[in-house]
Amino acid sequence: MAGSGDNLRQRKKDSNGAAVKKTSATSPVARNKKTGGVRLSTLLYIVLFAVGFAAYYDPERVFGLVKPYIFRTTWQPVPSSSSYDPDFTADVAKRDAVVGAFKHAWLAYERDAMGDDEYHPISHEGTNLTEAGGIGYTIVDSIDTMLMMHLDEEYQRARDWIEKKMSFDRDAKFNTFETTIRVLGGLLSTYHLSGEDPLFLEKAKELADRMLPVFDTPSGLPLSMVNLGKKEGVSDVDNRGLVSTAEAATLQLEFKYLSLLTDEEIYWEKAEKVMQVIKNAHLTSGLASIFMNPEDGRFVLSAIRLGSRGDSYYEYLLKQYVQTNLSEPVYRVMYDDAMNGVLAHLVQKSTNAKLTYTSELIPERNPAGEISWRLIPKQDHLVCFLGGNLMLGAITTGALTKNVSVPPKQDELTEQGKRDWQAGVALIETCMRTHDTATGLSPEIAHFRIPTDGMDFSGAALDWYIKGARIGEHPPYDARYILRPETVESLFVAFRLTGNKRYRDYGWSIFQAIEKHCRVESGGYASIINVDESPARMEDKMETFFMSETLKYLYLLFDDASTLPLSEYVFNTEAHPFPIFNPTIRTGFS
């Protein structure tokens, strides 16, 4: 290129020099210019024809290549550039269809397994998480959904069970994180939505008091398991006593709200101490390894990812800031730092359609003991919460004004806010692309194509694929759909922040796919083994989050936006809504 530039400069110099003679139209120089012009025009036509031909046969790839240049300076708050009028009124028919699905799931559980922790709709059986008995996971996880859907009779029967039969006196180990987000969270949200029925607060306080010993570690990080009967914290032997970063940092909304309701500071202090420990262990990247040591409060060498054991840590950084009415700036700083790390190190673009996706960083140690990090183009379905979370963060930590428009205008957001908003919008589009399967449902794990993946064989997916899911082979765990809610969660948030009907359309397509492939005619909904197989094979399991999250977010997506507005409520990671409040306790660290 240097030589080419030199020639251009020389020609310019010659054209201004006195020694250059003028040429006539018939001179050799003029004829060469004319011939060159013809050749240039012909070449241009060939290029345009090639681009048109490629666009006709592969429009998505061509658009992906030119999109960054077309929209370089254009603010796009939603994927479609067409104008639209936000409409937040209820889509009654679709909303009621979701209510019907909830009743189909709940009544089957109530018929076959009332009081059991989990439900198996094909065998019509329930199971408990421990041999000592259950604590009503499914009931408590679902009861606030009944209140939202105005299912008064179902709600009353569930309340009666909680009042008369629920017992936490179980000499067995329960997961600290799951018990907090599902049971404690469900009790607290139902207390609020029921008009402050004291039953739910009493049960919530009893449960929290039984769980408090998990925080009695040298660092203050909670142990992964709790024996509710003995009121003892229990180490996780499967992970060498380490604690998951996400699980330790996803208890705060629940314990802080309980502290507000009871006026007892111990719940607040225990939960907040965890965040102080994590902040003190800060990694320069702003990211967090998925495991920490409860002895010294430090991160241990482990994967960095936005999927399992990492996801809700990032979610709660923002939601703690939102929960206390943006009054605790330390969480804003921690969230912004983390998102800078996520966008810088984990977010990537796919090879062909330039889909925005997230990768994982895996540590590797060579024989000399040196550590390097390998980027893996793997995205769990769990990560699909991030799109909506980024959009919510953009209008809070990234806002230049208190009242941001719907959708936000370019001059209402900081540069980081605009970056996060557009990344969130793009991630939701990618998550919807992972629903491009035979069933219309997304797999548990998607891998994205990279130039070095060695998949240059006929039939290989252009942008993403299910690893190990070859034709004729038994499908891997990655291929499952277990009724997860993360994509519809982001669709709900995106619709509330934009009013764009496309998000309702996306949600409806997912709901229809669930109805077609997961509905068990005798009652309930089942997971499916392979999303790329139709008709789908079912797995005899209905996770509690299906009624607590998936159907709840679908209901709220189609309900009037005045129901549980995001300006007044924050949802815990199990979709239990808590009211935003002004705290009476000052943040204990900065």
LINZIFEN-V234746 format. One record per pair of residues at least 24 apart in sequence whose ideal C-beta (glycine too) atoms are under 8 Angstrom apart, sorted by the first residue. I is the first residue (numbers start at 1). J is the second residue. D is the distance in whole Angstrom. If there is no record, write none. Layout:
# LINZIFEN-V234746
I&J&D + I&J&D
This chain:
# LINZIFEN-V234746
60&352&8 + 60&353&5 + 61&352&5 + 61&353&6 + 61&462&7 + 64&352&7 + 64&353&5 + 64&354&4 + 65&354&7 + 67&354&7 + 68&354&8 + 75&409&8 + 75&410&4 + 75&418&7 + 76&422&7 + 76&425&8 + 77&407&4 + 77&408&6 + 77&409&8 + 77&421&7 + 77&425&8 + 77&498&7 + 78&407&6 + 78&425&7 + 78&498&5 + 78&500&5 + 78&502&7 + 79&425&6 + 79&429&6 + 79&502&7 + 80&500&7 + 80&502&6 + 84&499&8 + 84&500&6 + 84&501&7 + 85&499&8 + 86&406&6 + 86&407&8 + 86&498&7 + 86&499&2 + 86&500&7 + 87&499&6 + 87&501&7 + 88&496&8 + 88&499&6 + 88&560&7 + 88&561&4 + 88&562&8 + 89&560&6 + 90&558&6 + 90&559&5 + 90&560&4 + 91&504&6 + 91&558&5 + 92&558&8 + 94&504&7 + 94&508&6 + 94&511&8 + 94&558&4 + 95&555&6 + 95&558&4 + 95&559&5 + 97&511&7 + 98&511&7 + 98&551&6 + 98&554&5 + 98&555&5 + 98&558&6 + 99&149&5 + 99&151&7 + 99&555&7 + 101&511&7 + 101&514&8 + 101&515&7 + 101&519&8 + 101&525&8 + 101&551&6 + 102&145&6 + 102&146&8 + 102&149&6 + 102&151&7 + 102&547&6 + 102&551&5 + 102&555&7 + 103&151&7 + 103&154&7 + 104&519&7 + 104&523&6 + 104&524&7 + 104&525&8 + 105&523&8 + 105&524&5 + 105&525&6 + 105&542&7 + 105&546&7 + 105&547&6 + 105&551&7 + 106&142&6 + 106&146&8 + 106&151&8 + 106&154&6 + 106&547&6 + 107&154&8 + 107&523&6 + 108&520&7 + 108&522&7 + 108&523&3 + 108&524&4 + 109&138&6 + 109&524&7 + 109&542&7 + 110&154&8 + 110&157&7 + 111&523&7 + 112&523&8 + 113&138&8 + 114&139&8 + 114&161&7 + 115&139&7 + 115&161&6 + 115&165&6 + 117&544&8 + 118&541&7 + 118&542&8 + 118&543&8 + 118&544&7 + 119&524&6 + 119&542&5 + 120&540&5 + 120&541&6 + 120&542&7 + 121&520&4 + 121&522&7 + 121&523&6 + 121&524&3 + 121&525&7 + 121&526&5 + 121&540&7 + 121&542&5 + 122&520&6 + 122&526&6 + 122&538&6 + 122&540&4 + 123&540&5 + 124&522&7 + 124&523&8 + 129&172&8 + 129&174&7 + 130&170&6 + 130&172&3 + 130&173&7 + 130&174&7 + 131&172&7 + 132&170&4 + 132&171&5 + 132&172&4 + 132&229&7 + 133&167&7 + 133&170&5 + 133&172&8 + 134&170&8 + 135&166&7 + 135&167&7 + 135&168&6 + 135&170&6 + 135&174&7 + 135&179&8 + 135&183&6 + 135&228&7 + 136&161&7 + 136&162&7 + 136&165&8 + 136&166&5 + 136&183&8 + 137&182&6 + 137&183&7 + 137&544&5 + 138&544&5 + 138&547&7 + 139&166&8 + 140&166&8 + 140&182&7 + 140&183&5 + 140&186&4 + 140&187&6 + 140&190&8 + 141&182&5 + 141&183&7 + 141&186&5 + 141&544&4 + 141&545&7 + 141&547&7 + 141&548&4 + 141&574&7 + 142&186&8 + 142&544&7 + 142&547&4 + 142&548&6 + 143&186&6 + 143&190&5 + 144&186&6 + 144&189&5 + 144&190&5 + 144&193&5 + 144&548&8 + 144&552&8 + 144&576&6 + 144&577&7 + 145&547&6 + 145&548&6 + 145&551&7 + 145&552&5 + 145&555&7 + 147&190&7 + 147&193&5 + 147&194&6 + 148&193&7 + 148&552&7 + 148&555&6 + 148&556&7 + 148&563&7 + 148&564&7 + 149&555&6 + 159&197&8 + 159&199&7 + 162&199&7 + 162&200&8 + 162&203&7 + 163&199&6 + 166&203&7 + 168&206&6 + 168&207&6 + 168&210&6 + 168&228&5 + 168&229&8 + 169&228&7 + 169&229&5 + 170&228&5 + 170&229&5 + 171&227&7 + 171&229&4 + 171&230&6 + 172&227&7 + 172&228&7 + 172&229&7 + 173&225&4 + 173&226&7 + 173&227&6 + 173&234&5 + 174&225&7 + 174&226&6 + 174&227&8 + 174&228&6 + 175&224&7 + 175&225&6 + 175&247&8 + 176&211&7 + 176&214&5 + 176&222&6 + 176&223&7 + 176&224&6 + 176&225&6 + 176&226&5 + 176&233&8 + 176&247&7 + 176&251&7 + 177&224&7 + 177&244&7 + 177&246&8 + 177&247&4 + 177&248&8 + 177&250&6 + 177&251&7 + 179&207&7 + 179&211&7 + 179&226&7 + 179&228&8 + 180&211&7 + 180&250&8 + 180&251&5 + 180&254&5 + 180&255&8 + 181&250&6 + 181&251&8 + 181&254&7 + 181&312&8 + 181&572&6 + 181&573&5 + 181&574&4 + 181&576&8 + 182&544&6 + 182&545&8 + 182&548&7 + 182&574&5 + 183&207&6 + 184&208&6 + 184&211&8 + 184&254&5 + 184&255&8 + 184&258&7 + 185&253&8 + 185&254&5 + 185&572&5 + 185&574&5 + 185&576&4 + 186&548&7 + 186&574&7 + 186&576&6 + 188&254&6 + 188&257&6 + 188&258&6 + 188&261&7 + 188&576&7 + 188&578&7 + 189&572&8 + 189&576&4 + 189&577&5 + 189&578&6 + 191&261&7 + 192&577&8 + 192&578&7 + 192&579&6 + 193&577&7 + 201&261&6 + 201&262&7 + 204&258&6 + 204&261&8 + 205&258&7 + 205&262&6 + 208&255&7 + 208&258&6 + 208&267&6 + 212&266&7 + 212&267&8 + 212&270&6 + 215&270&4 + 215&273&7 + 215&274&8 + 217&294&4 + 217&295&7 + 218&294&7 + 218&295&5 + 218&296&7 + 218&297&8 + 219&277&5 + 219&293&7 + 219&294&5 + 219&295&6 + 219&296&6 + 219&297&3 + 220&270&7 + 220&273&4 + 220&274&6 + 220&276&8 + 220&277&6 + 220&297&7 + 221&248&5 + 221&274&6 + 221&277&6 + 221&292&6 + 221&293&8 + 221&294&4 + 221&297&6 + 222&247&8 + 222&248&6 + 222&251&7 + 222&270&8 + 222&274&7 + 222&294&8 + 223&294&6 + 235&294&8 + 239&291&7 + 241&294&7 + 242&291&4 + 242&292&7 + 242&293&6 + 242&294&7 + 242&300&6 + 242&302&8 + 243&291&7 + 243&292&5 + 243&293&8 + 243&294&5 + 244&290&6 + 244&291&6 + 244&292&8 + 244&309&4 + 245&278&7 + 245&288&5 + 245&289&7 + 245&290&5 + 245&291&7 + 245&292&6 + 245&299&7 + 245&309&7 + 245&310&6 + 245&313&5 + 246&290&7 + 246&308&8 + 246&309&5 + 246&310&5 + 246&311&6 + 246&312&5 + 246&313&4 + 247&309&7 + 247&312&8 + 248&274&5 + 248&278&8 + 248&292&7 + 249&274&6 + 249&275&7 + 249&278&6 + 249&312&7 + 249&313&4 + 249&316&6 + 249&317&8 + 250&312&4 + 250&313&7 + 250&315&7 + 250&316&5 + 250&573&6 + 252&316&6 + 252&320&5 + 253&316&7 + 253&319&6 + 253&320&7 + 253&323&6 + 253&570&7 + 253&572&5 + 253&578&6 + 254&572&6 + 256&320&8 + 256&323&7 + 256&324&8 + 256&583&8 + 257&323&7 + 257&578&5 + 257&581&8 + 259&585&7 + 260&581&6 + 260&583&7 + 260&584&8 + 265&585&6 + 268&585&5 + 269&588&7 + 272&587&7 + 272&588&6 + 272&589&8 + 273&588&8 + 275&320&7 + 275&330&8 + 275&331&8 + 275&334&8 + 275&589&8 + 276&588&7 + 276&589&4 + 278&313&8 + 279&330&7 + 279&334&6 + 279&589&7 + 282&337&8 + 285&341&5 + 285&344&8 + 285&345&6 + 286&337&4 + 286&338&5 + 286&339&8 + 286&340&5 + 286&341&3 + 286&342&8 + 287&338&7 + 287&341&4 + 287&342&7 + 287&345&6 + 287&346&7 + 287&361&8 + 288&313&6 + 288&314&8 + 288&338&7 + 301&363&5 + 301&371&7 + 302&363&7 + 303&360&6 + 303&361&7 + 303&362&5 + 303&363&7 + 304&345&8 + 304&346&8 + 304&360&7 + 304&361&4 + 304&373&8 + 305&346&8 + 305&358&8 + 305&360&4 + 305&361&7 + 305&378&8 + 305&380&8 + 306&342&7 + 306&346&6 + 306&358&5 + 306&360&8 + 306&379&8 + 306&380&8 + 306&382&8 + 306&383&5 + 306&386&6 + 307&360&7 + 307&378&8 + 307&379&7 + 307&380&3 + 307&382&5 + 307&383&5 + 307&445&8 + 308&380&6 + 308&382&6 + 311&380&8 + 311&382&5 + 311&383&7 + 311&385&6 + 311&386&8 + 311&573&8 + 312&573&4 + 314&338&6 + 314&339&8 + 314&342&7 + 314&386&7 + 314&389&7 + 315&385&6 + 315&389&6 + 315&573&6 + 316&573&7 + 318&389&6 + 318&392&7 + 318&393&5 + 318&396&7 + 318&397&7 + 319&570&5 + 319&571&8 + 319&572&8 + 321&396&7 + 321&397&7 + 322&392&8 + 322&396&6 + 322&570&5 + 322&580&6 + 323&570&5 + 323&578&7 + 323&580&6 + 323&581&7 + 324&580&8 + 324&581&7 + 324&582&7 + 324&583&5 + 325&580&5 + 325&581&7 + 325&582&5 + 325&583&8 + 326&396&7 + 327&582&6 + 327&583&6 + 328&583&7 + 328&587&5 + 329&590&8 + 330&587&6 + 330&589&7 + 330&590&5 + 332&396&8 + 332&397&5 + 335&393&6 + 335&397&6 + 336&397&6 + 336&416&7 + 339&390&7 + 339&393&7 + 339&416&8 + 339&420&6 + 340&416&8 + 342&386&8 + 343&419&7 + 343&420&7 + 343&423&6 + 347&423&6 + 347&427&8 + 348&375&8 + 348&377&7 + 348&448&7 + 350&430&8 + 350&448&5 + 350&449&6 + 350&463&4 + 350&464&7 + 351&448&8 + 351&449&5 + 351&450&6 + 351&451&7 + 351&462&8 + 351&463&7 + 352&449&7 + 352&462&4 + 352&463&5 + 353&433&8 + 353&462&7 + 353&463&5 + 355&426&8 + 355&429&7 + 355&430&4 + 355&433&6 + 355&448&7 + 355&463&5 + 355&464&7 + 356&423&6 + 356&426&4 + 356&427&5 + 356&429&7 + 356&430&5 + 357&427&7 + 357&430&5 + 357&446&8 + 357&448&5 + 357&464&7 + 358&383&5 + 358&386&7 + 358&427&7 + 359&448&8 + 377&447&6 + 377&448&4 + 377&449&7 + 377&450&5 + 377&453&8 + 378&445&6 + 378&446&8 + 378&447&5 + 378&448&8 + 378&467&8 + 379&430&8 + 379&434&8 + 379&445&7 + 379&446&5 + 379&447&8 + 379&448&7 + 380&444&7 + 380&445&5 + 381&431&8 + 381&434&8 + 381&442&6 + 381&443&7 + 381&444&5 + 381&445&7 + 381&446&8 + 381&481&8 + 381&484&5 + 381&486&6 + 381&487&7 + 382&484&7 + 382&486&6 + 383&427&8 + 383&431&8 + 383&486&7 + 384&427&7 + 384&428&8 + 384&431&4 + 384&442&8 + 384&486&4 + 384&487&4 + 384&489&8 + 384&490&6 + 385&486&5 + 385&489&6 + 385&490&6 + 385&573&8 + 386&424&7 + 386&427&6 + 386&490&8 + 387&424&5 + 387&425&7 + 387&426&8 + 387&427&4 + 387&428&4 + 387&431&6 + 387&490&4 + 387&494&7 + 388&424&7 + 388&428&7 + 388&489&6 + 388&490&3 + 388&491&7 + 388&492&7 + 388&493&3 + 388&494&6 + 389&424&7 + 389&490&8 + 389&493&7 + 390&420&5 + 390&421&7 + 390&423&6 + 390&424&3 + 390&427&7 + 391&420&8 + 391&421&6 + 391&424&4 + 391&425&7 + 391&490&8 + 391&493&6 + 391&494&6 + 391&497&5 + 392&493&6 + 392&497&7 + 392&566&7 + 393&420&6 + 393&424&8 + 394&418&7 + 394&420&4 + 394&421&4 + 394&424&7 + 395&421&8 + 395&497&7 + 406&497&6 + 406&498&6 + 406&499&6 + 407&497&6 + 407&498&4 + 407&499&7 + 407&500&7 + 408&497&8 + 424&490&8 + 424&494&8 + 425&494&7 + 427&490&8 + 428&487&8 + 428&490&5 + 428&491&7 + 428&494&6 + 428&503&8 + 431&486&8 + 431&487&5 + 431&490&7 + 432&487&7 + 432&506&5 + 433&463&7 + 433&464&7 + 434&464&6 + 435&487&7 + 435&509&7 + 435&510&7 + 435&513&7 + 437&531&4 + 437&532&5 + 438&531&7 + 438&532&5 + 438&533&6 + 438&534&4 + 439&481&7 + 439&513&6 + 439&516&8 + 439&517&5 + 439&528&7 + 439&531&5 + 439&532&7 + 439&533&7 + 439&534&5 + 439&536&5 + 440&509&6 + 440&510&7 + 440&512&7 + 440&513&4 + 440&516&8 + 440&517&8 + 441&481&4 + 441&510&7 + 441&513&5 + 441&514&7 + 441&517&6 + 441&518&8 + 441&528&7 + 441&531&5 + 442&481&6 + 442&484&8 + 442&487&6 + 442&531&7 + 443&478&6 + 443&479&5 + 443&480&7 + 443&481&7 + 443&531&5 + 443&532&8 + 444&477&6 + 444&478&6 + 444&479&7 + 444&480&5 + 444&481&7 + 444&482&7 + 444&484&8 + 445&477&8 + 445&478&4 + 446&478&8 + 447&478&8 + 466&531&8 + 466&532&7 + 469&530&7 + 469&532&6 + 475&529&6 + 475&530&4 + 475&532&8 + 475&533&7 + 479&529&7 + 479&530&4 + 479&531&6 + 479&532&7 + 480&527&6 + 480&528&7 + 480&529&6 + 480&530&7 + 480&531&7 + 480&539&7 + 481&518&7 + 481&527&6 + 481&528&5 + 481&531&5 + 482&527&4 + 482&539&8 + 482&541&7 + 482&543&6 + 483&514&7 + 483&518&6 + 483&525&6 + 483&527&6 + 483&542&7 + 483&543&5 + 483&545&7 + 483&546&4 + 483&550&6 + 484&543&8 + 484&545&7 + 484&550&7 + 485&545&6 + 485&546&8 + 485&549&4 + 485&550&4 + 485&552&8 + 485&553&6 + 485&575&7 + 488&550&6 + 488&553&5 + 488&554&5 + 488&557&7 + 489&549&7 + 489&553&5 + 489&575&7 + 491&553&7 + 491&557&6 + 492&553&5 + 492&554&8 + 492&556&5 + 492&557&5 + 493&566&7 + 495&557&6 + 496&561&6 + 496&565&8 + 496&566&5 + 497&566&7 + 499&561&8 + 503&557&7 + 504&557&6 + 504&558&7 + 507&554&6 + 507&557&5 + 507&558&7 + 508&558&8 + 510&554&8 + 511&554&6 + 514&550&8 + 545&574&7 + 545&575&8 + 548&574&6 + 548&575&6 + 548&576&7 + 549&574&6 + 549&575&4
